Amino acid sequence: MTGASVGTGPESGARSLVVGVGARRGAPGDVVFALIEAVLSGAGLDAADVLEVATVDAKGDEPGIVGAAARLGVPVRTHPAGALAAVRVPHPSGAVGAAVGTPSVAEAAALIEADELVVPKTRAPGGNASAGGMATCAVARRLPAAAGTFEVSGRKTSTSPVTAGSRPFTMAAMNPPTRNIESAGPDLRHHGDAEVRGENLTDLAVNVRTHTPPEWLRERIAASLTSLAAYPDGSSARAAVAGRHGLPVERVLLTAGAAEAFVLIARALPARRPVVVHPQFTEPEAALRAAGHGVGRVLLRAEDGFRLDPQTVPEEADLVVIGNPTNPTSVLHPAALLERLARPGRTLVVDEAFMDVVPGEREALCDRTDIPGLVVLRSLTKTWGLAGLRIGYVLAAPETVALLSEAQPLWPVSTPALAAAEACMEPRALVEAAEAADRITVDRAHLLAGLAEFSEVEVVEAARGPFVLVRLERAAEVRERLRLLGFAARRGDTFPGLGPQWLRLAVRDRATTNRFLQALDQAVQALPARSGR
């Protein structure tokens, strides 16, 4: 880069370096971090200028890479192997290409969304990968936008064609766009209903409350069917939601479930650097990717109880998504901690789909109007058994609601769903929901007490949702044995940040839980070489 020092960022105070990393399975975080630190130091680069650590999807949950990124205080951004394979790199390797689908993970991951390679592929001490080298690292830089650009809704738009010489010729300029290539990592579109669809199994995979919707709610929905000839009018339901939360109606948007809200956010709100805090519900990231966004991930660690450290979310993130309580970890983050993620210029999306299961809804942010950029999502699916009806809502500043509304089709919420929403805001419904939350708290404690009897099972502590997350060796085999015994559990390996040793279990009544615990004992006992209890 003519006329610029290697150690100087392109914009004063702006992070610009992308560190691409490839690592063998099991590479220690200390090794990966030491390699990155040595590469940066050797090139005269400042670690404070690092924007993100990038790698291939298949390595996105590798503890060594995740740990190194955490020590740098930046997110891990993953890319499909097919996308990286399309990036031209100076040091391709046929062996690496055959193993992971791209000829250089480190260089391709560094370059795919950057402009120039600053440090080529460098190996950790130990020679080539087969001879003991544990990791590779490359560094690329994102250059400042070309002259003649300005901000429109948070996106850079060129006011004139970029002419030859306006930016340095770089390898990245030759790379085809790849943002819409399907991810080769965890299946973000896998949901719990796939575990039970078409099967006669006791359902511990889906978090919808059993024996719902109640009779009175079914009657209200049925009564609305006489109005199907008219187009839906959401004004009454919208006012009911606003009244329930003590908010102006202009801060409420009704949606066809929380899933539609994630799609609207991805399509309608400005976001150049979206980040999703994982493990969590995968639909937000899937929606962002489908809308053409590159998505950064902040992976919370099991060793920390999957609790949030706000400092792990990069300053550059202008849209942050987090669940509370989080699916699948069941962790309830303190509201004061989430508030620290908010700042002017950033959209903070908090998915509170399970907050009504928390007694008193402590730590809820849904009624707050003083937090800049806050968008809260709620769902009526789980507590009221309305997954087939599709109803939820967004609570946000009026200007944000207006943007999301403009992206909706006409009449997005059906008349029966509107009737259900209005009914679920009534005082008797709120009392019933509070009673259900108390029962779930008791039933969850019973499940946790039973799981504590298994030395093979590790439970994520302080569960506050209608589900618990557990880790056990050979969980996939246990899950299949449970199916043979009549129980469906939610696999954990489709959540970024988890792996095949994780299962999510929905909280059910004591009788169902007792039957499940007996089945779990049989499933674990049947495994060969089982450790003693």
C-alpha positions, -999 to +999 in steps of 0.1 A: +000+000+000+019+030-013+028+057+011+014+040+042+032+024+071+024-013+078+017-005+114-007+023+108-044+017+104-062+033+075-085+054+097-075+070+129-090+049+158-107+025+134-100-013+135-091-026+101-073-059+105-088-093+098-069-123+112-076-155+092-069-186+112-068-223+104-063-248+132-061-285+136-088-301+158-079-296+194-053-269+189-049-251+222-060-215+226-026-206+239-009-219+207-033-201+184-031-168+204+007-170+206+008-174+168-015-145+162+005-123+187+038-133+171+025-126+135+011-092+145+042-082+164+066-094+137+047-072+111+047-042+134+009-044+137-011-035+168-035-061+182-059-032+191-064-028+153-078-063+149-115-063+139-122-100+139-108-135+137-120-153+106-121-190+097-140-216+079-175-226+092-163-261+102-138-245+126-161-218+140-165-236+173-129-248+176-120-240+212-085-228+203-098-203+178-127-192+200-103-188+229-078-168+209-105-144+197-118-140+232-083-130+244-082-104+216-117-092+225-131-097+190-157-120+174-151-151+153-165-147+118-171-178+099-174-184+061-186-214+041-158-236+027-172-231-008-170-193-004-134-195+008-125-219-021-134-191-045-109-167-030-076-165-049-047-169-024-009-167-029-001-200-010-027-226-018-023-262-005-038-292-022-038-311+011-057-284+029-081-281+000-088-318+001-093-318+039-115-288+044-126-277+010-105-246+006-068-244-003-059-220+025-082-214+054-061-186+069-054-166+038-089-170+023-107-162+055-085-131+060-091-119+024-127-128+017-141-095+032-108-075+032-088-058+006-051-065+008-030-093+024-006-078+049+009-110+063+008-142+043+001-176+058+024-183+087+025-216+107+028-222+143+061-238+153+061-275+144+065-275+107+036-285+084+003-297+098+010-333+094+043-329+112+029-312+142+020-276+132-012-269+150-023-236+134-019-212+105-025-174+105-027-147+079-036-110+083-055-088+058-065-052+060-098-035+050-091-002+033-111+030+038-140+035+014-132+051-019-137+089-022-172+098-033-191+077-008-216+087+017-239+070+043-275+061+034-294+043+061-261+031+075-248+016+042-221+031+020-233+041-014-210+053-042-218+087-057-197+079-088-180+049-104-147+039-088-121+046-114-088+028-119-063+040-094-089+052-069-080+022-048-050-001-048-053-032-069-057-061-045-064-098-046-098-093-029-108-072-059-107-104-080-128-124-056-165-130-066-192-121-041-200-149-017-224-137+009-254-157-003-236-190-005-252-215+019-233-220+051-215-253+055-214-251+092-242-259+118-276-263+102-291-230+112-325-240+099-328-271+121-355-267+148-369-289+175-400-298+156-379-318+132-372-342+161-408-352+166-426-346+133-445-377+122-433-396+153-452-409+183-428-397+209-430-378+242-418-344+231-389-329+251-375-313+219-400-284+215-404-257+241-442-251+236-461-255+269-481-288+269-519-289+271-522-256+252-540-236+240-565-235+268-602-240+261-611-203+266-584-193+241-595-219+215-631-205+218-619-169+212-599-180+181-629-200+168-652-170+173-630-150+150-636-173+121-669-156+114-649-125+103-626-142+078-644-125+048-630-091+060-593-081+058-575-083+091-576-052+113-548-053+139-556-020+157-573-036+187-547-062+192-519-037+188-536-014+214-539-044+237-502-052+235-493-016+241-515-015+271-501-047+285-466-032+285-476+004+293-462+017+259-475+040+232-491+021+204-466+035+180-439+014+197-457-019+188-455-040+157-475-073+154-458-100+134-464-136+122-444-150+151-409-139+162-394-156+132-410-129+109-396-102+131-360-115+126-365-115+088-378-079+089-349-068+111-324-084+086-341-068+056-352-034+068-327-021+095-293-007+085-265-031+095-229-031+083-214-051+111-241-074+126-231-097+154-251-126+170-243-138+205-243-176+205-253-202+215-288-190+209-318-194+186-304-197+151-331-180+131-316-145+136-284-154+120-301-174+093-323-144+084-293-120+083-273-144+061-304-148+038-306-110+035-270-109+023-252-099+055-219-112+067-225-122+103-201-120+132-204-144+161-196-139+197-195-174+212-201-176+250-182-203+267-194-233+287-166-227+312-182-194+320-217-209+323-226-192+289-228-159+307-223-127+288-193-104+291-203-073+273-167-066+264-166-096+241-190-078+217-169-056+194-174-018+194-178-019+156-210-040+158-239-019+147-265-046+152-263-071+181-287-100+187-290-118+220-317-140+237-329-135+273-335-160+287-314-176+260-324-206+240-308-232+243-287-224+274-316-213+296-293-185+310-311-153+321-288-124+316-292-094+340-309-065+324-282-042+336-256-063+317-276-061+285-280-024+289-242-021+286-245-034+250-266-004+239-251+027+224-261+054+199-257+041+163-263+004+173-294-017+172-297-040+202-321-068+195-332-088+226-352-119+220-376-123+250-396-151+236-393-170+269-394-141+293-430-148+303-418-181+318-396-162+343-416-154+374-422-117+376-404-113+343-374-100+361-346-088+339-371-079+311-364-048+289-397-049+271-411-017+287-380+004+286-379+034+264-347+050+276-322+025+260-310+037+226-315+014+197-334-012+218-356-037+199-374-064+220-391-094+205-419-113+221-437-145+211-471-159+221-462-193+206-445-209+236-467-202+266-500-204+247-494-232+223-499-211+192-470-223+170-494-232+142-511-198+143-479-176+141-482-146+164-456-124+181-447-087+183-419-062+183-414-034+208-391-006+197-388+031+190-416+045+166-391+051+138-378+016+140-413+002+141-421+023+110-391+009+091-400-027+100-437-021+091-427-008+056-410-042+050-440-062+059-466-074+033-501-061+036-521-078+063-492-099+077-511-112+107-543-132+103-576-124+119-575-155+142-539-146+153-550-111+161-579-124+182-554-146+200-530-117+207-558-095+221-571-123+243-536-131+257-532-095+268-563-097+291-559-098+329-570-134+333-545-145+306-517-127+324-527-144+357-527-178+340-493-171+324-479-161+358-492-193+373-478-214+345-444-197+351-445-207+387-454-243+378-426-245+353-401-233+380-412-262+402-411-287+374-377-275+363-363-280+398-376-315+398-359-322+364-327-307+376-327-328+408-332-359+388-304-351+364-281-344+393-282-382+401-263-389+368-226-385+371-224-387+333-246-356+329-234-320+333-262-294+335-257-257+326-264-240+360-290-214+368-315-225+342-344-200+340-362-210+308-387-239+302-358-261+291-323-271+303-291-277+285-270-308+293-237-321+282-227-358+282-203-379+262-218-398+232-250-377+235-260-386+199-261-423+208-281-415+240-305-394+220-311-423+196-316-447+224-341-423+240-361-422+208-363-460+209-376-456+244-402-431+233-386-397+240-374-369+217-346-346+229-333-317+210-298-322+195-273-294+204-248-296+175-269-273+153-263-244+176-231-225+169-208-228+199-221-262+210-213-296+196-225-332+194-221-337+232-250-313+240-288-319+244-316-296+252-345-309+273-379-293+276-393-290+311-425-312+316-447-322+345-433-344+372-449-376+359-434-372+324-400-362+339-400-393+361-406-415+330-379-397+311-354-401+339-360-438+339-355-439+301-323-418+304-309-443+329-316-471+305-301-452+276-269-444+295-266-479+310-268-494+275-237-476+264-205-498+264-176-487+286-199-465+307-182-448+336-194-456+371-221-437+388 
